């Protein structure tokens, strides 16, 4: 079960990094996405398994291609899984 959360944490970390690079607060970013601030916080902490439409909203609000949110995703997952063995 714990390994199931790794992709959520990686995705959330990527979203937080991109948001912070743009100088956006969670609240202003949530407004841009049309989502609630607490929902964004849950995504960034890896607590939310979000749907495709919300991934697209987040990418649009950040001004990036959706694939950017998954850049190096496979490699990070493999590294995390190796670390836990």
Steps between C-alpha positions, in 0.01 A plus 500: 500500500783739585651463150162599355548848645839562337359618165263738680787651698718538190218668309420728794864599542519591132185713521629679813839565340348648184251708701772640725728575203222726372464671836140385545342436837283191534196726519576698184598183317175331608308797362681470166417128487140545607563262791485540878816596689477199733469271198822647356670449837392136499639455149832655596528277809426190292169435675274535195472266203371755252318454171616585151288815471661643813847413366411701190373792710822502701717490187304785343524713817876441509535573129668165432422200284332224704795270434725746686323397820632149439854587389747235621207336682600142417859550613398658831260214573765240426749679725249521786402135465868396503560708814222320686630150432 
